[in-house]
Amino acid sequence: MNLESPKVTLDKSAEEAFNFLSDVKNFESLMPENISKFEVLEDDKFLFALKGMPEIVLKKKETVPHNKIVLGAAGGKLDFALIGNITEVEANKSEVQLAFNGEFNAMMAMMIKGPISKFIETLVTNMKTAV
């Protein structure tokens, strides 16, 4: 299953956007209002939970300076990645788009497609004020 958020334009350089997303502590400020738990476990790993959902642990798996950050599931039964793609538009303007990639059976994909789409859309929308 591959999902993409809308692109959001930030009044920050690609480097500033990349540095913000590289620090996993900053993801707390991007989370939706229905977050019930957020905890930084290591420099590159954090745990979060939304009300009514299981806890999810994300770990930074790959970085391409100023262009891309890949967070992947750390443990658990589901294997997926949350990818932040950053494009420099001009000196102090960049575009960010989040992508969610995961392998799920058809039933699971049907159940989580809506909530995951809404979740990644909330993350990018919150970047406008948080970054």
MODELLER restraints for C-alpha pairs under 7 A, 6 or more apart:
rsr = mdl.restraints
at = mdl.atoms
rsr.add(forms.Gaussian(group=physical.xy_distance, feature=features.Distance(at['CA:1:A'], at['CA:101:A']), mean=5.68, stdev=0.5))
rsr.add(forms.Gaussian(group=physical.xy_distance, feature=features.Distance(at['CA:1:A'], at['CA:102:A']), mean=5.28, stdev=0.5))
rsr.add(forms.Gaussian(group=physical.xy_distance, feature=features.Distance(at['CA:1:A'], at['CA:103:A']), mean=5.96, stdev=0.5))
rsr.add(forms.Gaussian(group=physical.xy_distance, feature=features.Distance(at['CA:1:A'], at['CA:104:A']), mean=6.82, stdev=0.5))
rsr.add(forms.Gaussian(group=physical.xy_distance, feature=features.Distance(at['CA:1:A'], at['CA:109:A']), mean=6.89, stdev=0.5))
rsr.add(forms.Gaussian(group=physical.xy_distance, feature=features.Distance(at['CA:2:A'], at['CA:100:A']), mean=5.64, stdev=0.5))
rsr.add(forms.Gaussian(group=physical.xy_distance, feature=features.Distance(at['CA:2:A'], at['CA:101:A']), mean=4.59, stdev=0.5))
rsr.add(forms.Gaussian(group=physical.xy_distance, feature=features.Distance(at['CA:2:A'], at['CA:102:A']), mean=6.70, stdev=0.5))
rsr.add(forms.Gaussian(group=physical.xy_distance, feature=features.Distance(at['CA:3:A'], at['CA:99:A']), mean=5.59, stdev=0.5))
rsr.add(forms.Gaussian(group=physical.xy_distance, feature=features.Distance(at['CA:3:A'], at['CA:100:A']), mean=5.06, stdev=0.5))
rsr.add(forms.Gaussian(group=physical.xy_distance, feature=features.Distance(at['CA:3:A'], at['CA:101:A']), mean=6.59, stdev=0.5))
rsr.add(forms.Gaussian(group=physical.xy_distance, feature=features.Distance(at['CA:3:A'], at['CA:117:A']), mean=6.64, stdev=0.5))
rsr.add(forms.Gaussian(group=physical.xy_distance, feature=features.Distance(at['CA:4:A'], at['CA:98:A']), mean=5.83, stdev=0.5))
rsr.add(forms.Gaussian(group=physical.xy_distance, feature=features.Distance(at['CA:4:A'], at['CA:99:A']), mean=4.34, stdev=0.5))
rsr.add(forms.Gaussian(group=physical.xy_distance, feature=features.Distance(at['CA:4:A'], at['CA:100:A']), mean=6.33, stdev=0.5))
rsr.add(forms.Gaussian(group=physical.xy_distance, feature=features.Distance(at['CA:5:A'], at['CA:97:A']), mean=5.83, stdev=0.5))
rsr.add(forms.Gaussian(group=physical.xy_distance, feature=features.Distance(at['CA:5:A'], at['CA:98:A']), mean=5.28, stdev=0.5))
rsr.add(forms.Gaussian(group=physical.xy_distance, feature=features.Distance(at['CA:5:A'], at['CA:99:A']), mean=6.26, stdev=0.5))
rsr.add(forms.Gaussian(group=physical.xy_distance, feature=features.Distance(at['CA:5:A'], at['CA:117:A']), mean=6.94, stdev=0.5))
rsr.add(forms.Gaussian(group=physical.xy_distance, feature=features.Distance(at['CA:5:A'], at['CA:120:A']), mean=5.85, stdev=0.5))
rsr.add(forms.Gaussian(group=physical.xy_distance, feature=features.Distance(at['CA:5:A'], at['CA:121:A']), mean=5.12, stdev=0.5))
rsr.add(forms.Gaussian(group=physical.xy_distance, feature=features.Distance(at['CA:6:A'], at['CA:97:A']), mean=6.24, stdev=0.5))
rsr.add(forms.Gaussian(group=physical.xy_distance, feature=features.Distance(at['CA:6:A'], at['CA:121:A']), mean=6.67, stdev=0.5))
rsr.add(forms.Gaussian(group=physical.xy_distance, feature=features.Distance(at['CA:7:A'], at['CA:95:A']), mean=6.21, stdev=0.5))
rsr.add(forms.Gaussian(group=physical.xy_distance, feature=features.Distance(at['CA:7:A'], at['CA:96:A']), mean=5.55, stdev=0.5))
rsr.add(forms.Gaussian(group=physical.xy_distance, feature=features.Distance(at['CA:7:A'], at['CA:97:A']), mean=4.60, stdev=0.5))
rsr.add(forms.Gaussian(group=physical.xy_distance, feature=features.Distance(at['CA:8:A'], at['CA:95:A']), mean=5.46, stdev=0.5))
rsr.add(forms.Gaussian(group=physical.xy_distance, feature=features.Distance(at['CA:8:A'], at['CA:96:A']), mean=5.39, stdev=0.5))
rsr.add(forms.Gaussian(group=physical.xy_distance, feature=features.Distance(at['CA:8:A'], at['CA:97:A']), mean=6.52, stdev=0.5))
rsr.add(forms.Gaussian(group=physical.xy_distance, feature=features.Distance(at['CA:8:A'], at['CA:124:A']), mean=6.38, stdev=0.5))
rsr.add(forms.Gaussian(group=physical.xy_distance, feature=features.Distance(at['CA:8:A'], at['CA:125:A']), mean=6.94, stdev=0.5))
rsr.add(forms.Gaussian(group=physical.xy_distance, feature=features.Distance(at['CA:9:A'], at['CA:93:A']), mean=6.92, stdev=0.5))
rsr.add(forms.Gaussian(group=physical.xy_distance, feature=features.Distance(at['CA:9:A'], at['CA:94:A']), mean=5.70, stdev=0.5))
rsr.add(forms.Gaussian(group=physical.xy_distance, feature=features.Distance(at['CA:9:A'], at['CA:95:A']), mean=4.43, stdev=0.5))
rsr.add(forms.Gaussian(group=physical.xy_distance, feature=features.Distance(at['CA:9:A'], at['CA:96:A']), mean=6.54, stdev=0.5))
rsr.add(forms.Gaussian(group=physical.xy_distance, feature=features.Distance(at['CA:10:A'], at['CA:93:A']), mean=5.65, stdev=0.5))
rsr.add(forms.Gaussian(group=physical.xy_distance, feature=features.Distance(at['CA:10:A'], at['CA:94:A']), mean=5.35, stdev=0.5))
rsr.add(forms.Gaussian(group=physical.xy_distance, feature=features.Distance(at['CA:10:A'], at['CA:95:A']), mean=6.12, stdev=0.5))
rsr.add(forms.Gaussian(group=physical.xy_distance, feature=features.Distance(at['CA:10:A'], at['CA:128:A']), mean=5.94, stdev=0.5))
rsr.add(forms.Gaussian(group=physical.xy_distance, feature=features.Distance(at['CA:11:A'], at['CA:92:A']), mean=5.79, stdev=0.5))
rsr.add(forms.Gaussian(group=physical.xy_distance, feature=features.Distance(at['CA:11:A'], at['CA:93:A']), mean=4.62, stdev=0.5))
rsr.add(forms.Gaussian(group=physical.xy_distance, feature=features.Distance(at['CA:11:A'], at['CA:94:A']), mean=6.71, stdev=0.5))
rsr.add(forms.Gaussian(group=physical.xy_distance, feature=features.Distance(at['CA:12:A'], at['CA:92:A']), mean=4.78, stdev=0.5))
rsr.add(forms.Gaussian(group=physical.xy_distance, feature=features.Distance(at['CA:12:A'], at['CA:93:A']), mean=4.90, stdev=0.5))
rsr.add(forms.Gaussian(group=physical.xy_distance, feature=features.Distance(at['CA:12:A'], at['CA:94:A']), mean=6.06, stdev=0.5))
rsr.add(forms.Gaussian(group=physical.xy_distance, feature=features.Distance(at['CA:13:A'], at['CA:88:A']), mean=6.51, stdev=0.5))
rsr.add(forms.Gaussian(group=physical.xy_distance, feature=features.Distance(at['CA:13:A'], at['CA:91:A']), mean=5.98, stdev=0.5))
rsr.add(forms.Gaussian(group=physical.xy_distance, feature=features.Distance(at['CA:13:A'], at['CA:92:A']), mean=4.28, stdev=0.5))
rsr.add(forms.Gaussian(group=physical.xy_distance, feature=features.Distance(at['CA:13:A'], at['CA:93:A']), mean=5.08, stdev=0.5))
rsr.add(forms.Gaussian(group=physical.xy_distance, feature=features.Distance(at['CA:13:A'], at['CA:94:A']), mean=5.53, stdev=0.5))
rsr.add(forms.Gaussian(group=physical.xy_distance, feature=features.Distance(at['CA:14:A'], at['CA:66:A']), mean=5.39, stdev=0.5))
rsr.add(forms.Gaussian(group=physical.xy_distance, feature=features.Distance(at['CA:14:A'], at['CA:86:A']), mean=6.19, stdev=0.5))
rsr.add(forms.Gaussian(group=physical.xy_distance, feature=features.Distance(at['CA:14:A'], at['CA:87:A']), mean=6.28, stdev=0.5))
rsr.add(forms.Gaussian(group=physical.xy_distance, feature=features.Distance(at['CA:14:A'], at['CA:88:A']), mean=5.04, stdev=0.5))
rsr.add(forms.Gaussian(group=physical.xy_distance, feature=features.Distance(at['CA:14:A'], at['CA:94:A']), mean=5.26, stdev=0.5))
rsr.add(forms.Gaussian(group=physical.xy_distance, feature=features.Distance(at['CA:15:A'], at['CA:66:A']), mean=4.80, stdev=0.5))
rsr.add(forms.Gaussian(group=physical.xy_distance, feature=features.Distance(at['CA:17:A'], at['CA:131:A']), mean=6.70, stdev=0.5))
rsr.add(forms.Gaussian(group=physical.xy_distance, feature=features.Distance(at['CA:18:A'], at['CA:65:A']), mean=6.99, stdev=0.5))
rsr.add(forms.Gaussian(group=physical.xy_distance, feature=features.Distance(at['CA:18:A'], at['CA:66:A']), mean=4.97, stdev=0.5))
rsr.add(forms.Gaussian(group=physical.xy_distance, feature=features.Distance(at['CA:18:A'], at['CA:67:A']), mean=6.90, stdev=0.5))
rsr.add(forms.Gaussian(group=physical.xy_distance, feature=features.Distance(at['CA:20:A'], at['CA:26:A']), mean=6.53, stdev=0.5))
rsr.add(forms.Gaussian(group=physical.xy_distance, feature=features.Distance(at['CA:20:A'], at['CA:131:A']), mean=6.48, stdev=0.5))
rsr.add(forms.Gaussian(group=physical.xy_distance, feature=features.Distance(at['CA:24:A'], at['CA:44:A']), mean=6.11, stdev=0.5))
rsr.add(forms.Gaussian(group=physical.xy_distance, feature=features.Distance(at['CA:24:A'], at['CA:45:A']), mean=6.67, stdev=0.5))
rsr.add(forms.Gaussian(group=physical.xy_distance, feature=features.Distance(at['CA:24:A'], at['CA:46:A']), mean=6.66, stdev=0.5))
rsr.add(forms.Gaussian(group=physical.xy_distance, feature=features.Distance(at['CA:25:A'], at['CA:40:A']), mean=6.34, stdev=0.5))
rsr.add(forms.Gaussian(group=physical.xy_distance, feature=features.Distance(at['CA:28:A'], at['CA:38:A']), mean=6.53, stdev=0.5))
rsr.add(forms.Gaussian(group=physical.xy_distance, feature=features.Distance(at['CA:29:A'], at['CA:130:A']), mean=6.32, stdev=0.5))
rsr.add(forms.Gaussian(group=physical.xy_distance, feature=features.Distance(at['CA:30:A'], at['CA:123:A']), mean=4.97, stdev=0.5))
rsr.add(forms.Gaussian(group=physical.xy_distance, feature=features.Distance(at['CA:30:A'], at['CA:126:A']), mean=5.15, stdev=0.5))
rsr.add(forms.Gaussian(group=physical.xy_distance, feature=features.Distance(at['CA:30:A'], at['CA:127:A']), mean=6.29, stdev=0.5))
rsr.add(forms.Gaussian(group=physical.xy_distance, feature=features.Distance(at['CA:30:A'], at['CA:130:A']), mean=6.89, stdev=0.5))
rsr.add(forms.Gaussian(group=physical.xy_distance, feature=features.Distance(at['CA:31:A'], at['CA:123:A']), mean=5.99, stdev=0.5))
rsr.add(forms.Gaussian(group=physical.xy_distance, feature=features.Distance(at['CA:32:A'], at['CA:122:A']), mean=6.18, stdev=0.5))
rsr.add(forms.Gaussian(group=physical.xy_distance, feature=features.Distance(at['CA:34:A'], at['CA:50:A']), mean=5.67, stdev=0.5))
rsr.add(forms.Gaussian(group=physical.xy_distance, feature=features.Distance(at['CA:34:A'], at['CA:51:A']), mean=5.76, stdev=0.5))
rsr.add(forms.Gaussian(group=physical.xy_distance, feature=features.Distance(at['CA:35:A'], at['CA:49:A']), mean=5.91, stdev=0.5))
rsr.add(forms.Gaussian(group=physical.xy_distance, feature=features.Distance(at['CA:35:A'], at['CA:50:A']), mean=4.23, stdev=0.5))
rsr.add(forms.Gaussian(group=physical.xy_distance, feature=features.Distance(at['CA:35:A'], at['CA:51:A']), mean=5.98, stdev=0.5))
rsr.add(forms.Gaussian(group=physical.xy_distance, feature=features.Distance(at['CA:36:A'], at['CA:49:A']), mean=5.54, stdev=0.5))
rsr.add(forms.Gaussian(group=physical.xy_distance, feature=features.Distance(at['CA:36:A'], at['CA:50:A']), mean=5.20, stdev=0.5))
rsr.add(forms.Gaussian(group=physical.xy_distance, feature=features.Distance(at['CA:36:A'], at['CA:51:A']), mean=5.42, stdev=0.5))
rsr.add(forms.Gaussian(group=physical.xy_distance, feature=features.Distance(at['CA:37:A'], at['CA:48:A']), mean=5.18, stdev=0.5))
rsr.add(forms.Gaussian(group=physical.xy_distance, feature=features.Distance(at['CA:37:A'], at['CA:49:A']), mean=4.99, stdev=0.5))
rsr.add(forms.Gaussian(group=physical.xy_distance, feature=features.Distance(at['CA:37:A'], at['CA:50:A']), mean=6.95, stdev=0.5))
rsr.add(forms.Gaussian(group=physical.xy_distance, feature=features.Distance(at['CA:38:A'], at['CA:47:A']), mean=5.68, stdev=0.5))
rsr.add(forms.Gaussian(group=physical.xy_distance, feature=features.Distance(at['CA:38:A'], at['CA:48:A']), mean=4.34, stdev=0.5))
rsr.add(forms.Gaussian(group=physical.xy_distance, feature=features.Distance(at['CA:38:A'], at['CA:49:A']), mean=6.68, stdev=0.5))
rsr.add(forms.Gaussian(group=physical.xy_distance, feature=features.Distance(at['CA:39:A'], at['CA:46:A']), mean=5.66, stdev=0.5))
rsr.add(forms.Gaussian(group=physical.xy_distance, feature=features.Distance(at['CA:39:A'], at['CA:47:A']), mean=5.17, stdev=0.5))
rsr.add(forms.Gaussian(group=physical.xy_distance, feature=features.Distance(at['CA:39:A'], at['CA:48:A']), mean=6.40, stdev=0.5))
rsr.add(forms.Gaussian(group=physical.xy_distance, feature=features.Distance(at['CA:40:A'], at['CA:46:A']), mean=4.26, stdev=0.5))
rsr.add(forms.Gaussian(group=physical.xy_distance, feature=features.Distance(at['CA:40:A'], at['CA:47:A']), mean=6.34, stdev=0.5))
rsr.add(forms.Gaussian(group=physical.xy_distance, feature=features.Distance(at['CA:41:A'], at['CA:47:A']), mean=6.87, stdev=0.5))
rsr.add(forms.Gaussian(group=physical.xy_distance, feature=features.Distance(at['CA:44:A'], at['CA:59:A']), mean=5.63, stdev=0.5))
rsr.add(forms.Gaussian(group=physical.xy_distance, feature=features.Distance(at['CA:44:A'], at['CA:60:A']), mean=5.25, stdev=0.5))
rsr.add(forms.Gaussian(group=physical.xy_distance, feature=features.Distance(at['CA:45:A'], at['CA:58:A']), mean=5.65, stdev=0.5))
rsr.add(forms.Gaussian(group=physical.xy_distance, feature=features.Distance(at['CA:45:A'], at['CA:59:A']), mean=4.22, stdev=0.5))
rsr.add(forms.Gaussian(group=physical.xy_distance, feature=features.Distance(at['CA:45:A'], at['CA:60:A']), mean=6.34, stdev=0.5))
rsr.add(forms.Gaussian(group=physical.xy_distance, feature=features.Distance(at['CA:46:A'], at['CA:57:A']), mean=5.66, stdev=0.5))
rsr.add(forms.Gaussian(group=physical.xy_distance, feature=features.Distance(at['CA:46:A'], at['CA:58:A']), mean=5.55, stdev=0.5))
rsr.add(forms.Gaussian(group=physical.xy_distance, feature=features.Distance(at['CA:46:A'], at['CA:59:A']), mean=6.60, stdev=0.5))
rsr.add(forms.Gaussian(group=physical.xy_distance, feature=features.Distance(at['CA:47:A'], at['CA:55:A']), mean=6.69, stdev=0.5))
rsr.add(forms.Gaussian(group=physical.xy_distance, feature=features.Distance(at['CA:47:A'], at['CA:56:A']), mean=5.58, stdev=0.5))
rsr.add(forms.Gaussian(group=physical.xy_distance, feature=features.Distance(at['CA:47:A'], at['CA:57:A']), mean=4.27, stdev=0.5))
rsr.add(forms.Gaussian(group=physical.xy_distance, feature=features.Distance(at['CA:47:A'], at['CA:58:A']), mean=6.34, stdev=0.5))
rsr.add(forms.Gaussian(group=physical.xy_distance, feature=features.Distance(at['CA:48:A'], at['CA:55:A']), mean=5.65, stdev=0.5))
rsr.add(forms.Gaussian(group=physical.xy_distance, feature=features.Distance(at['CA:48:A'], at['CA:56:A']), mean=5.49, stdev=0.5))
rsr.add(forms.Gaussian(group=physical.xy_distance, feature=features.Distance(at['CA:48:A'], at['CA:57:A']), mean=6.54, stdev=0.5))
rsr.add(forms.Gaussian(group=physical.xy_distance, feature=features.Distance(at['CA:49:A'], at['CA:55:A']), mean=4.46, stdev=0.5))
rsr.add(forms.Gaussian(group=physical.xy_distance, feature=features.Distance(at['CA:49:A'], at['CA:56:A']), mean=6.17, stdev=0.5))
rsr.add(forms.Gaussian(group=physical.xy_distance, feature=features.Distance(at['CA:57:A'], at['CA:73:A']), mean=5.91, stdev=0.5))
rsr.add(forms.Gaussian(group=physical.xy_distance, feature=features.Distance(at['CA:57:A'], at['CA:74:A']), mean=5.39, stdev=0.5))
rsr.add(forms.Gaussian(group=physical.xy_distance, feature=features.Distance(at['CA:58:A'], at['CA:71:A']), mean=5.86, stdev=0.5))
rsr.add(forms.Gaussian(group=physical.xy_distance, feature=features.Distance(at['CA:58:A'], at['CA:72:A']), mean=5.38, stdev=0.5))
rsr.add(forms.Gaussian(group=physical.xy_distance, feature=features.Distance(at['CA:58:A'], at['CA:73:A']), mean=4.83, stdev=0.5))
rsr.add(forms.Gaussian(group=physical.xy_distance, feature=features.Distance(at['CA:58:A'], at['CA:74:A']), mean=5.45, stdev=0.5))
rsr.add(forms.Gaussian(group=physical.xy_distance, feature=features.Distance(at['CA:59:A'], at['CA:71:A']), mean=5.27, stdev=0.5))
rsr.add(forms.Gaussian(group=physical.xy_distance, feature=features.Distance(at['CA:59:A'], at['CA:72:A']), mean=5.37, stdev=0.5))
rsr.add(forms.Gaussian(group=physical.xy_distance, feature=features.Distance(at['CA:59:A'], at['CA:73:A']), mean=6.34, stdev=0.5))
rsr.add(forms.Gaussian(group=physical.xy_distance, feature=features.Distance(at['CA:59:A'], at['CA:74:A']), mean=5.73, stdev=0.5))
rsr.add(forms.Gaussian(group=physical.xy_distance, feature=features.Distance(at['CA:60:A'], at['CA:70:A']), mean=5.99, stdev=0.5))
rsr.add(forms.Gaussian(group=physical.xy_distance, feature=features.Distance(at['CA:60:A'], at['CA:71:A']), mean=4.40, stdev=0.5))
rsr.add(forms.Gaussian(group=physical.xy_distance, feature=features.Distance(at['CA:60:A'], at['CA:72:A']), mean=6.38, stdev=0.5))
rsr.add(forms.Gaussian(group=physical.xy_distance, feature=features.Distance(at['CA:61:A'], at['CA:70:A']), mean=5.53, stdev=0.5))
rsr.add(forms.Gaussian(group=physical.xy_distance, feature=features.Distance(at['CA:61:A'], at['CA:71:A']), mean=5.43, stdev=0.5))
rsr.add(forms.Gaussian(group=physical.xy_distance, feature=features.Distance(at['CA:61:A'], at['CA:72:A']), mean=6.02, stdev=0.5))
rsr.add(forms.Gaussian(group=physical.xy_distance, feature=features.Distance(at['CA:62:A'], at['CA:69:A']), mean=5.93, stdev=0.5))
rsr.add(forms.Gaussian(group=physical.xy_distance, feature=features.Distance(at['CA:62:A'], at['CA:70:A']), mean=5.01, stdev=0.5))
rsr.add(forms.Gaussian(group=physical.xy_distance, feature=features.Distance(at['CA:63:A'], at['CA:69:A']), mean=4.59, stdev=0.5))
rsr.add(forms.Gaussian(group=physical.xy_distance, feature=features.Distance(at['CA:63:A'], at['CA:70:A']), mean=6.30, stdev=0.5))
rsr.add(forms.Gaussian(group=physical.xy_distance, feature=features.Distance(at['CA:66:A'], at['CA:86:A']), mean=6.69, stdev=0.5))
rsr.add(forms.Gaussian(group=physical.xy_distance, feature=features.Distance(at['CA:67:A'], at['CA:85:A']), mean=5.84, stdev=0.5))
rsr.add(forms.Gaussian(group=physical.xy_distance, feature=features.Distance(at['CA:67:A'], at['CA:86:A']), mean=4.60, stdev=0.5))
rsr.add(forms.Gaussian(group=physical.xy_distance, feature=features.Distance(at['CA:67:A'], at['CA:87:A']), mean=6.18, stdev=0.5))
rsr.add(forms.Gaussian(group=physical.xy_distance, feature=features.Distance(at['CA:68:A'], at['CA:84:A']), mean=5.49, stdev=0.5))
rsr.add(forms.Gaussian(group=physical.xy_distance, feature=features.Distance(at['CA:68:A'], at['CA:85:A']), mean=4.72, stdev=0.5))
rsr.add(forms.Gaussian(group=physical.xy_distance, feature=features.Distance(at['CA:68:A'], at['CA:86:A']), mean=5.89, stdev=0.5))
rsr.add(forms.Gaussian(group=physical.xy_distance, feature=features.Distance(at['CA:69:A'], at['CA:83:A']), mean=5.72, stdev=0.5))
rsr.add(forms.Gaussian(group=physical.xy_distance, feature=features.Distance(at['CA:69:A'], at['CA:84:A']), mean=5.05, stdev=0.5))
rsr.add(forms.Gaussian(group=physical.xy_distance, feature=features.Distance(at['CA:69:A'], at['CA:85:A']), mean=6.81, stdev=0.5))
rsr.add(forms.Gaussian(group=physical.xy_distance, feature=features.Distance(at['CA:70:A'], at['CA:81:A']), mean=6.55, stdev=0.5))
rsr.add(forms.Gaussian(group=physical.xy_distance, feature=features.Distance(at['CA:70:A'], at['CA:82:A']), mean=5.84, stdev=0.5))
rsr.add(forms.Gaussian(group=physical.xy_distance, feature=features.Distance(at['CA:70:A'], at['CA:83:A']), mean=4.46, stdev=0.5))
rsr.add(forms.Gaussian(group=physical.xy_distance, feature=features.Distance(at['CA:70:A'], at['CA:84:A']), mean=6.37, stdev=0.5))
rsr.add(forms.Gaussian(group=physical.xy_distance, feature=features.Distance(at['CA:71:A'], at['CA:81:A']), mean=5.58, stdev=0.5))
rsr.add(forms.Gaussian(group=physical.xy_distance, feature=features.Distance(at['CA:71:A'], at['CA:82:A']), mean=5.07, stdev=0.5))
rsr.add(forms.Gaussian(group=physical.xy_distance, feature=features.Distance(at['CA:71:A'], at['CA:83:A']), mean=6.23, stdev=0.5))
rsr.add(forms.Gaussian(group=physical.xy_distance, feature=features.Distance(at['CA:72:A'], at['CA:80:A']), mean=5.83, stdev=0.5))
rsr.add(forms.Gaussian(group=physical.xy_distance, feature=features.Distance(at['CA:72:A'], at['CA:81:A']), mean=4.25, stdev=0.5))
rsr.add(forms.Gaussian(group=physical.xy_distance, feature=features.Distance(at['CA:72:A'], at['CA:82:A']), mean=6.16, stdev=0.5))
rsr.add(forms.Gaussian(group=physical.xy_distance, feature=features.Distance(at['CA:73:A'], at['CA:79:A']), mean=5.78, stdev=0.5))
rsr.add(forms.Gaussian(group=physical.xy_distance, feature=features.Distance(at['CA:73:A'], at['CA:80:A']), mean=5.67, stdev=0.5))
rsr.add(forms.Gaussian(group=physical.xy_distance, feature=features.Distance(at['CA:73:A'], at['CA:81:A']), mean=6.39, stdev=0.5))
rsr.add(forms.Gaussian(group=physical.xy_distance, feature=features.Distance(at['CA:79:A'], at['CA:102:A']), mean=6.03, stdev=0.5))
rsr.add(forms.Gaussian(group=physical.xy_distance, feature=features.Distance(at['CA:79:A'], at['CA:103:A']), mean=6.65, stdev=0.5))
rsr.add(forms.Gaussian(group=physical.xy_distance, feature=features.Distance(at['CA:80:A'], at['CA:101:A']), mean=5.53, stdev=0.5))
rsr.add(forms.Gaussian(group=physical.xy_distance, feature=features.Distance(at['CA:80:A'], at['CA:102:A']), mean=4.05, stdev=0.5))
rsr.add(forms.Gaussian(group=physical.xy_distance, feature=features.Distance(at['CA:80:A'], at['CA:103:A']), mean=6.78, stdev=0.5))
rsr.add(forms.Gaussian(group=physical.xy_distance, feature=features.Distance(at['CA:81:A'], at['CA:100:A']), mean=5.78, stdev=0.5))
rsr.add(forms.Gaussian(group=physical.xy_distance, feature=features.Distance(at['CA:81:A'], at['CA:101:A']), mean=5.25, stdev=0.5))
rsr.add(forms.Gaussian(group=physical.xy_distance, feature=features.Distance(at['CA:81:A'], at['CA:102:A']), mean=6.35, stdev=0.5))
rsr.add(forms.Gaussian(group=physical.xy_distance, feature=features.Distance(at['CA:82:A'], at['CA:98:A']), mean=6.84, stdev=0.5))
rsr.add(forms.Gaussian(group=physical.xy_distance, feature=features.Distance(at['CA:82:A'], at['CA:99:A']), mean=5.77, stdev=0.5))
rsr.add(forms.Gaussian(group=physical.xy_distance, feature=features.Distance(at['CA:82:A'], at['CA:100:A']), mean=4.71, stdev=0.5))
rsr.add(forms.Gaussian(group=physical.xy_distance, feature=features.Distance(at['CA:82:A'], at['CA:101:A']), mean=6.63, stdev=0.5))
rsr.add(forms.Gaussian(group=physical.xy_distance, feature=features.Distance(at['CA:83:A'], at['CA:98:A']), mean=5.52, stdev=0.5))
rsr.add(forms.Gaussian(group=physical.xy_distance, feature=features.Distance(at['CA:83:A'], at['CA:99:A']), mean=5.01, stdev=0.5))
rsr.add(forms.Gaussian(group=physical.xy_distance, feature=features.Distance(at['CA:83:A'], at['CA:100:A']), mean=6.34, stdev=0.5))
rsr.add(forms.Gaussian(group=physical.xy_distance, feature=features.Distance(at['CA:84:A'], at['CA:96:A']), mean=6.74, stdev=0.5))
rsr.add(forms.Gaussian(group=physical.xy_distance, feature=features.Distance(at['CA:84:A'], at['CA:97:A']), mean=5.90, stdev=0.5))
rsr.add(forms.Gaussian(group=physical.xy_distance, feature=features.Distance(at['CA:84:A'], at['CA:98:A']), mean=4.61, stdev=0.5))
rsr.add(forms.Gaussian(group=physical.xy_distance, feature=features.Distance(at['CA:84:A'], at['CA:99:A']), mean=6.53, stdev=0.5))
rsr.add(forms.Gaussian(group=physical.xy_distance, feature=features.Distance(at['CA:85:A'], at['CA:96:A']), mean=5.62, stdev=0.5))
rsr.add(forms.Gaussian(group=physical.xy_distance, feature=features.Distance(at['CA:85:A'], at['CA:97:A']), mean=5.29, stdev=0.5))
rsr.add(forms.Gaussian(group=physical.xy_distance, feature=features.Distance(at['CA:85:A'], at['CA:98:A']), mean=6.22, stdev=0.5))
rsr.add(forms.Gaussian(group=physical.xy_distance, feature=features.Distance(at['CA:86:A'], at['CA:94:A']), mean=6.77, stdev=0.5))
rsr.add(forms.Gaussian(group=physical.xy_distance, feature=features.Distance(at['CA:86:A'], at['CA:95:A']), mean=5.69, stdev=0.5))
rsr.add(forms.Gaussian(group=physical.xy_distance, feature=features.Distance(at['CA:86:A'], at['CA:96:A']), mean=4.61, stdev=0.5))
rsr.add(forms.Gaussian(group=physical.xy_distance, feature=features.Distance(at['CA:86:A'], at['CA:97:A']), mean=6.71, stdev=0.5))
rsr.add(forms.Gaussian(group=physical.xy_distance, feature=features.Distance(at['CA:87:A'], at['CA:94:A']), mean=5.48, stdev=0.5))
rsr.add(forms.Gaussian(group=physical.xy_distance, feature=features.Distance(at['CA:87:A'], at['CA:95:A']), mean=5.09, stdev=0.5))
rsr.add(forms.Gaussian(group=physical.xy_distance, feature=features.Distance(at['CA:87:A'], at['CA:96:A']), mean=6.49, stdev=0.5))
rsr.add(forms.Gaussian(group=physical.xy_distance, feature=features.Distance(at['CA:88:A'], at['CA:94:A']), mean=4.38, stdev=0.5))
rsr.add(forms.Gaussian(group=physical.xy_distance, feature=features.Distance(at['CA:88:A'], at['CA:95:A']), mean=6.45, stdev=0.5))
rsr.add(forms.Gaussian(group=physical.xy_distance, feature=features.Distance(at['CA:89:A'], at['CA:95:A']), mean=6.70, stdev=0.5))
rsr.add(forms.Gaussian(group=physical.xy_distance, feature=features.Distance(at['CA:97:A'], at['CA:124:A']), mean=6.97, stdev=0.5))
rsr.add(forms.Gaussian(group=physical.xy_distance, feature=features.Distance(at['CA:98:A'], at['CA:120:A']), mean=6.44, stdev=0.5))
